[in-house]
């Protein structure tokens, strides 16, 4: 690799098992006292929306130094230990949209295309962000697209139609825990 490091074009760390482990404790109804929580104090989930094996392969080719044997390791290689099936069709075969895909990441439950953290009967599904808030963690959503885009929205709203962006925005402030919005930073 040249002396000048090439910038990372895209990176996705899907630490679902870490999220599950960190958020698996039972919620007792109030925030834990400061310093009493064990395990990770911070969890950051980065999602390369629409990123798939072809994007990772393209990045591998981009950073590869032909003067060295083998391919250079990517920063996220240690985390690529499994895959998440977000195909909403039955039988499998169609490709899901980012709303139902993000719902699978946020809730661990499959839903219909276009739905954000609700089931097919429009019943809300608990998200890891809501669970983190219940455990006393600060929460936030950051996006390079609209903050009401389907991927961030699935973590903090419950909406049958991803196009209801005004309702999604309202839910960011209306969905509360102990009198405070579920999301601390947008």
C-alpha positions as CSV (number, residue, x, y, z in Angstrom):
1,X,0.0,0.0,0.0
2,X,1.3,3.5,-0.8
3,X,2.6,5.8,1.9
4,X,-0.6,7.8,1.6
5,X,-3.5,5.9,3.1
6,X,-6.4,5.7,0.8
7,X,-9.7,7.0,2.4
8,X,-12.3,4.5,3.4
9,X,-15.1,4.9,0.9
10,X,-17.7,2.8,2.6
11,X,-17.7,0.8,5.8
12,X,-20.5,-1.2,7.5
13,X,-20.2,-2.8,10.9
14,X,-23.2,-4.9,11.7
15,X,-22.7,-5.8,15.3
16,X,-26.1,-7.3,15.9
17,X,-24.8,-10.0,18.2
18,X,-23.1,-7.3,20.3
19,X,-26.3,-5.3,20.4
20,X,-28.2,-8.3,21.4
21,X,-25.7,-9.1,24.2
22,X,-25.6,-5.5,25.4
23,X,-29.3,-5.0,25.4
24,X,-30.4,-8.5,26.6
25,X,-31.0,-7.6,30.3
26,X,-34.5,-7.3,31.6
27,X,-35.8,-3.7,32.1
28,X,-36.9,-3.0,35.6
29,X,-38.8,0.2,34.8
30,X,-36.2,2.9,35.7
31,X,-32.7,3.9,34.7
32,X,-29.9,2.0,36.5
33,X,-27.7,4.1,38.8
34,X,-24.7,5.7,37.2
35,X,-21.8,3.2,37.0
36,X,-23.9,0.2,37.9
37,X,-24.3,-1.1,34.4
38,X,-21.9,-3.8,33.3
39,X,-20.8,-4.5,29.7
40,X,-20.4,-1.9,27.0
41,X,-21.2,1.7,27.9
42,X,-21.5,2.7,24.2
43,X,-22.8,0.9,21.2
44,X,-22.5,2.3,17.7
45,X,-24.2,0.6,14.8
46,X,-23.1,1.7,11.3
47,X,-25.2,0.6,8.4
48,X,-24.1,1.0,4.8
49,X,-27.6,1.3,3.4
50,X,-27.8,-0.7,0.2
51,X,-24.3,-2.0,0.7
52,X,-23.8,-5.6,-0.2
53,X,-21.0,-8.1,-1.2
54,X,-20.4,-6.3,-4.5
55,X,-19.6,-3.0,-2.7
56,X,-17.2,-4.7,-0.3
57,X,-15.5,-6.5,-3.2
58,X,-15.2,-3.2,-5.0
59,X,-13.6,-1.6,-2.0
60,X,-11.2,-4.6,-1.6
61,X,-10.1,-4.0,-5.2
62,X,-9.7,-0.3,-4.6
63,X,-7.4,-0.6,-1.6
64,X,-5.4,-3.7,-2.8
65,X,-1.7,-3.1,-3.3
66,X,-0.7,-5.2,-6.3
67,X,2.9,-5.1,-5.0
68,X,2.0,-7.2,-1.9
69,X,1.0,-10.9,-1.9
70,X,-2.7,-11.5,-1.1
71,X,-5.3,-8.9,-0.4
72,X,-5.1,-6.3,2.3
73,X,-7.5,-6.8,5.2
74,X,-10.3,-4.4,5.6
75,X,-11.0,-2.7,9.0
76,X,-14.3,-4.5,9.3
77,X,-13.1,-8.0,8.3
78,X,-13.1,-9.2,11.9
79,X,-16.8,-8.4,12.1
80,X,-17.9,-10.1,9.0
81,X,-18.7,-13.4,10.8
82,X,-22.2,-14.0,9.6
83,X,-25.1,-12.6,7.6
84,X,-28.5,-11.3,8.2
85,X,-31.4,-12.5,6.1
86,X,-33.7,-9.5,5.4
87,X,-35.6,-11.0,2.5
88,X,-39.3,-10.3,3.3
89,X,-40.7,-12.5,0.6
90,X,-42.1,-16.0,1.2
91,X,-40.8,-18.0,-0.5
92,X,-37.5,-16.2,-0.6
93,X,-36.5,-14.7,-3.9
94,X,-37.5,-11.0,-4.0
95,X,-35.3,-8.3,-2.5
96,X,-36.6,-6.3,0.4
97,X,-36.7,-2.5,0.8
98,X,-34.7,-0.5,3.3
99,X,-37.7,0.0,5.6
100,X,-38.3,-3.7,6.3
101,X,-34.5,-4.4,6.2
102,X,-33.8,-1.8,8.8
103,X,-36.7,-3.1,10.8
104,X,-35.0,-6.5,10.9
105,X,-31.8,-4.9,12.2
106,X,-33.7,-2.7,14.7
107,X,-36.2,-5.3,16.1
108,X,-35.0,-8.8,15.0
109,X,-38.4,-9.3,13.4
110,X,-39.3,-9.6,9.7
111,X,-42.1,-7.3,8.5
112,X,-43.7,-6.3,5.2
113,X,-42.0,-4.0,2.7
114,X,-42.4,-0.3,3.5
115,X,-43.1,-0.9,7.2
116,X,-41.0,0.6,10.0
117,X,-40.8,-1.4,13.2
118,X,-44.4,-2.6,13.0
119,X,-45.7,-6.0,12.1
120,X,-48.2,-6.6,9.2
121,X,-51.1,-5.7,11.5
122,X,-49.4,-2.4,12.4
123,X,-48.5,-3.4,15.9
124,X,-45.3,-1.7,17.2
125,X,-42.2,-3.8,17.5
126,X,-39.7,-2.9,20.2
127,X,-36.4,-1.6,18.8
128,X,-32.8,-1.9,20.2
129,X,-32.7,1.9,20.4
130,X,-35.8,1.9,22.7
131,X,-34.3,-0.9,24.8
132,X,-31.0,1.0,25.1
133,X,-33.0,4.0,26.3
134,X,-34.8,1.9,28.8
135,X,-31.4,0.7,30.1
136,X,-30.4,4.3,30.7
137,X,-28.2,4.8,27.6
138,X,-28.1,8.0,25.6
139,X,-29.4,7.4,22.1
140,X,-28.9,9.1,18.7
141,X,-29.5,8.8,15.0
142,X,-27.1,10.1,12.4
143,X,-27.8,9.9,8.7
144,X,-26.2,11.2,5.5
145,X,-29.6,11.0,3.9
146,X,-32.8,12.5,5.4
147,X,-33.1,11.7,9.1
148,X,-36.6,10.5,8.4
149,X,-35.3,8.0,5.7
150,X,-36.4,4.4,6.3
151,X,-33.1,3.2,7.7
152,X,-32.8,5.6,10.7
153,X,-36.6,5.8,11.1
154,X,-36.9,2.0,11.8
155,X,-34.9,2.5,15.0
156,X,-37.1,5.2,16.5
157,X,-40.5,5.2,14.9
158,X,-43.4,2.8,14.3
159,X,-45.0,3.4,10.9
160,X,-46.8,1.1,8.5
161,X,-45.8,3.4,5.5
162,X,-42.3,4.7,5.2
163,X,-43.5,7.6,3.1
164,X,-45.3,9.2,6.1
165,X,-42.3,11.3,6.8
166,X,-44.1,14.0,8.8
167,X,-45.5,11.3,11.1
168,X,-42.0,9.8,11.5
169,X,-40.6,13.2,12.4
170,X,-43.3,13.7,15.0
171,X,-42.6,10.3,16.5
172,X,-39.0,11.2,17.1
173,X,-40.2,13.7,19.6
174,X,-43.6,12.2,20.7
175,X,-42.2,8.7,21.5
176,X,-40.9,9.2,25.0
177,X,-39.4,7.5,28.0
178,X,-39.7,9.1,31.4
179,X,-40.9,12.3,29.8
180,X,-37.9,12.6,27.4
181,X,-37.8,11.9,23.7
182,X,-36.6,8.3,22.9
183,X,-33.8,9.8,20.7
184,X,-31.4,12.3,22.4
185,X,-29.5,13.4,19.3
186,X,-30.7,13.6,15.7
